[in-house]
Amino acid sequence: MDTTKFNKTPNIIDNNTIGMPHQIDDNVGSINTNKSFKDFFFEDRNFNDAEIVYPSKMNEILDISTNQVELASSQDKIDLTSNSPNNLSRDKEITPFIVANTIEVPLHHLKQDCIIPVFSKDNEKTIAHQEFIESVLTAISKVFPHHSISTPEIRVSHQIKGRTPDAIHLNAKDLLDHQKTIYYERMAFVINIPSIVDSINGNELTLSVGGVRSYNLENLYNKKTLEKFKFFIGFQNKVCLNMCINTDGFKEDLRVSSASELQHKVIEVMQNYNAELHLMEMKEFTQDYLSEHQFAQLIGKSRLYQHLPKSEKQKIPMLNFNDSHINTMAKDYYEDKNFCRLDDGRINLWDVYNLFTQANKSSYIDTFLDRNLNAFEFSKGIQKTLSGNFGYHWFLS
């Protein structure tokens, strides 16, 4: 990769390039694996920590000061400073990045219609789903102050229903809307930065940021403690909306006590993310192929892996996909229009990787990001095996 071009990345956030897609050079040459996103976007810049202002009531419209994000209840939008070119863009065609048992909801639904769970022993509120999303939006506006930001795509599952005290004796069919309460146990969201793009094997990739929150991972029957979040920055394949995540762009167990602390840690992850290295590693997938026989071995051994004795499984690198995912991959090997086999049966590792991430869309929200990361690490392991490394040899033997 031509690092000269990438080292000039701060130029893509100059005013004269606003709104123009930034194409990252795919000429893979010398690369500085220690260079982070902070190095690319913050050279010669003084970066101030983002701030967030809390509303007095969680379900009211946020009134946020300069350089912060306002998300109006009537429509989802980002209203930044008057001289900032940021604006909110919405993709014309929306395809879910995760399916499973999820539904899509707008941000104003979370703010207006959903109650906020509390820790029962001290009645301290949790950090609400909308606070998580808004903290990330504000962080993005600080890290990428001259780039457009897409509307958050929000998927939720496991709706928890309740009712107000005055409806305690009513039958469910007689409840009025104002007597019903809901919140969602699990929530995932993705925010795209469509002006930062690259291409791999003819697939356009857009820089993406997102996270997962699962109340089932919290002990809500106790006193308030550090709350758990999952956050990532990576790329989204616009052909299929598969997520592409690597290790340094994913924080699996982000523990915080407040939304402001959450925002600060999100910014740290974005600063330390090495986009150049991530793209280079994914582009290298296109150079290695599995034969039809090797792919068949991979599918068969992946199914056997689920039933290995624990002692044997511990000696083999982890594969965090179940039989349902593997069956989907086998089907898509023949039928997927974007990532299927070649006429001679071969398939490159970029397509194999996308078969994994495509199958992962059927995962529940709380396991979605972990499996996505495992897909990347597993694909890298198979690539090393093709080069003579025996770490993942069992899956192809």
N, C-alpha and C positions, 0 to 999 in steps of 0.2 A: 504493500500500500504506500502511496506517495504521501509521506508524512509532511512534506512541505505544504501541500494543499490543506491537509487537516490541521496543521499547526496554525493556520490562518483562520481557524474556525470563528474567532471573535468577529471576523468580518461579516459573518452571516447574520449577526445581530446589529449591524450598523443600519442606520436609517435608510441608506440607499439600497438596501437589499431586502427591505421589508416585503413580505408577501411572496418572495421568490423562493421556490423549493431549493433546499441545499442538498446537492448531490455529493455524497461522499465518494471519493475516488476509490475505485475497486482495483487499482493497480497494486497488487500485494507485493510490497518490497520490504525494506527494513522497517521495523516497527518498534516503538518504545512501549513495552508492555507495562511499564510503571506509570505511564501518563494517564491521568484520570480525566473525567469530564470537567472537573474543576480547572485543570490545566488548559483545556480547550476553550472554555467559556469565560474564564475569569482572569486571563492574563492581563496584567496592568489594570485591574479593576479592584476597587475597594468594595467588598461585599458586606452588606449589613444584614444581620439576622432578620428574618421576616417576623412580623408581629400580627397578632390576631386580636380582634376586639370581640368580646362575648356579648351576645344580646341578653337582655334581662329575662326574656322568655324564649325558650329554645324554638318555639314554633312561629315566632314573629320573623319578619324580614330582617336580614342582617343589615346594619348600618355600619359600614366599614370605611375606615379612613383612607387617605391617599395611598395608592399603590397596592390596595387590597381588593379582594374579590367581593362583588355583590351578586347574589343569586336571588333574583326576584321571584316571589311566589307565583306570579301569573305566568311567567316564562323563565326558562333557565338561560341566564346570560351572564357574561363577565363584564363588569363595568369598571375599568381601570382608570388611571389618571387621564385627564383630558388630553394631554400631549403624548400619551402612550398609544402606539398603533395596535395594541392587542385588541382582538375582537374574538367573539365566539363563533366558530363555524360549525355547521352541522352536516354530516355526511348525508348525501341524498339517499343512498341505499344503505340501510343498517342491517347487518347480519350479526347475530349473537356471537360473542367471543366465548361464551359458555352456554350450554343448553341445559342438560340434566333436568332437574325439577324446578328450574328458576323461571321467574317472570321479570320483564323489564318494567321499571318504574321511573318516573321523573323525580328530580331532586325536590321539587316543591311538594310532592306527595309525602316524602319523608319528613319534611319540615312542618307541614300543615296537618297531616292526618295521622301521624304515628306518635304514640306515647314514648317516653324514654324510660327504659328499665333503670332500677336503682339497686344498690347493694342493701339487702334487707335489714341488716343489723344496725346500720347507721343512717339509712335513707339517703346516702350520698349517690348522686346520679352518675351513671356511666358516661363515657364519652360517646355521644350519639353518632349514628352512621353519618348524618349530614355534617357533623363537626369534622369527622375524618375527611370527608370529601372536600369540604371547604378549606381545611388546613392544607391539603395537597394542592388545591387550586391556587391558593395564595403563594405557596412555595414555588410552584411552577412559574407564576407571574414574576417572582423575584429572580429565579434562575434563568428564565428565558423572557426577558422583559420586552423583546421586540418581535415575538413570534405569536402567530394565531394559535388559539387553543380550542379544541373541539369540545362540544357539549359532553359532559360525563355520560358514558353509557353505564347504567346501573342495573345490576341483576340481583334479585333477592330470592330467598327461599325460607321455608319453615316459618310460616306466618303464625304468630301467637295472638290469639283473640281473647278479648275480655269484654266487660261491660261496666257501665257506671253504676254507682250505688243505688240510684233511684230506679234502676231496671232489674233489681235483684229478683223480683217475683214474676217477671215477664217471661213468657215462652220465647224461644229464639225467633220464631216467625213474626212475633209482635214487636221486636226491637226496632226503634227508630235509629236513623243514622248517627245522631248525636249521642246515642246511648251505647254505641259500640266502640270498643278500643282495639287497636292492633299495633303490633310492631313485628319486625322480622328478625329472627334469630341470626340469620346469616346474610351477608351482603358482600358483593364484589363489584368493582367498578374499574373502568378504563378511560383514560383521557389521552387523546392523541395530540401530537404537535405536528400538524400536516406539512409544515414548511421545512421539516428536517427529514429527508428521505434518502434511501439508497435502493439499489436493485441487486438481487441475487437470482441467478438462473432465470431471468425474465420476470421475477416476482418483485413488485414494489414493496418496500418495507418502510414503515413510518415509525418514528420515535414515539414511544408510548409510556405512560406512567399509570400506575393503578395500585389497588390494594384489596385486601380481604379483611373483613371483621366477622368473627363468629362469637356470639354471646355464650354458646355452649362451651367455650374454652374458659369462661370466667366462672368463678364461684359466686354467683349473685346472692347466695344465702348467707354470706359472711360479710365482714366489713370491707370497705373499699381498699383495694390494694393496687399495685401496678397493673394496668390493663394491657392486653396483648393484641397486637396488630401484625398483619403481614403486608409488606410494601415492596413494589418492584419498579424498576425502570428498565426498559428493553425496547424491543421492536415488535411491531405487529405486521404480519404478512397480509397485505390488503387484498390478495387474491382470495383468501379464505378466512381472514381475520384470526388465524392462528397466532398465539402469543409466542414470542421468542425471548426466553429469559436465561441469563447465565448467573454464575455465583455472585459476582461482585455487584450485580444490579438487583439482587434479591435479599431482602431482610426477612427471614422466616419468623423470628420471634422478637419483634420490636415492642419493648415494654416501656410504658410511660404513665405518668400520673395526671397529665393535663394535655389539652389540645395544643397549647403553645409549645410544650416539650415535644409533642408528636411532630409538630411542624418543623422544629429545629432538627430532629433526627432524620426526617424525610429529606431535608435539604442536604444533610451530610451524605446520605446515600446517593443522591443525584450528583453531588460534586465528585464523589469517588468512583463513579461508574466509568469504566473504560470502554466507550462505544467503539473505538477503532479496533481494539483487540476482539471484541465480541463479533463485529462484522467480519473481520478477517477469518476467525474460526468458523463462522457459518459459511463463508464463501469457499473455504477449503473442503467442506462437505461435498461440493459439486464435483470434485476431482476424483473421488473414490466411489467405486461401484461394488455392489453385491451381485453375484450371479443368481439365477433363479434357484439353484440348489442351495446356495448360502442363505438366501432369504427364507427358503422353506425350513432350513435348519434353525434359523433365528426364531421363526414363528413356533416351530415345534418345541424347541428348548425353552422358549418363554412360557409356554403352557406347562411344561414339565416343572419349571422353576417354582410355580405356585404350590406344588405338592412335595417338594424336596424335604427330607428330614432337616430339622433345624440345624443340626451339626454340620450338614453339608452346605446348607444355604449360607451359612456364615462365612464360608470360604470363597463365595462367589460374589462379585459386585451386585449391589442391590438393583432390582428392577421393580419399580413401584407401579406396575400396571397389572390389572387382573385379566381373567380369561375374556371378559366382555370386550375390553379394549383390544386385546390381541385378535379376537375374531373380526373386529371392525377393521383393523389394519390389513388382515388377510383379504377381506372383501375389497377394500379400497386399492389394494395392490393391483387388482384387475379392473376396477370400475371407476376409481376417482379420475376425473378428467384432467386434474392438474398434477397429480403426483403418482400416477400409475406406472407400471413397468414399461420398458422399451419393447420394441417388437421382438428382440432376441431374449427377452425375459430379464435382462439386467435392470437394476434400479440404483441410482446414485444415492449417497447418504443424505443429501439435502432433501430428497423426496422421502426417504425413510424417516428422517427427523420430523417432517411434516405429517407423515402418517401417524406418528406418535402423538403430536400435538393436536391433530384433527380428532383422533380417538379420545383424547383427554377432555374434549368438550362435554363428554357424558359424565364427567366426574362431579361429585358434589362440591359446593363452593369451598368448604374447609380443607379439601385435599387438592384442589385445582392447581394452585401455584406450585406446591411441592412436587406434583407429578410433572408439571411443565419443566421445572428445573431438572428433574431426573431424566426426562427425555433428551435434554441437551447433553448432560453428562454421559448418559448411556451411549448416545450417538458418537460422542468423542471417543469413548472406550472402544466401540466397534471399529472406528477409524484407526486407532492405534493397533488393534489386533490385525488389521489388514496390512499394517506396516511391520509386523513381526512381534509386537508386544503380546504377552500371553495373559494379561489381566482379564480380558473378556473372552478368551479363547473358548471357554466352555459353551458359549451361546452359538458358536459357529462350527463346533467340532461334531 
